[in-house]
Amino acid sequence: MILIDLSVTISEKIKEPFPTTINYEDHKEGAKKMGGMLFGGVESSVFPDGNGPAGEFLTVNSHTGTHVDAPYHYFPTCGGKPSRTIDEMPLDWFFRDGVVLDFTDKPDGYMIEPKDLIKKLEDINYTLKPYDIVLIRCDADKRLHDPDYVKIHVGASAKATHWLIDQGIKVMGTDGWGWDIPLHLQAADFKANPREGVIWQAHYVGIEKEYCQIEKLANLDKLPPFGFKVACFPAKIEKASAGWTRAVAILDN
């Protein structure tokens, strides 16, 4: 069995609109804190060489790093019913056969339509089956620390997202910052021709049809087009719109 990490590292270095902050508490500080908790004062001598347990304190958005968006992220309702939050999603959605569709031949900001998905599937001679996890590769993860990181991925249209769901796909993902095309392109399109259905058009498919999307994946270039499993169980955050995942691909030797 071969395991391939499909997750980015949660880090202050990633160029996110809502950046992460990490406060690192070393072993000496840990001794002081734990000593205070145990003895009501600093008793570092009770720890080996004065080293207590290290720890970290994070300020982080649930959509930071590699994460799974829940239906609740897209809209309060889905199909006329309350949208499910990440802690309510069925676990069996997140351990399934994976399929990688390579869009590295397309420019930054390209919008994927159903015909593109059909062509890429024909290219790899694969027919989707229900519950496959479809992963869109554009290698944006190679530029995580670039100032323009949020502007460099390809994205899916509403029609493409509908098409995938209609094939029985419940979980789809991308190694880009978002599932839709980059935000600056959405904004420019809306400013040029104000109308509904431009901003977050793929996300808002979730108003009608239930699905989850994984954003900010990594290392899709290390995978074959198919013939592997994906494990992408989301963190169980109460009533949350998303949960971080340590996504992993599992291949036979």
Secondary structure, 3 states (H helix, E strand, C coil): CEEEECECCCCCCCCCCCCCEEEEECHHHHHHHHHHHHHCCCCHHHCHHHCCCCEEEEECCCCCCCEEECHHHHCCEECCEECCCHHHCCHHHHEEEEEEEECCCCCCCCEECHHHHHHHHHHHCCCCCCCCEEEEECCHHHHCCCCCHHHCCCEECHHHHHHHHHCCCCEEEECCCCCCCCHHHHHHHHHHCCCCCCCCCCHHHHHCCCCEEEECECCHHHCCCEEEEEECCCCCCCCCCEEECCCEEEECC
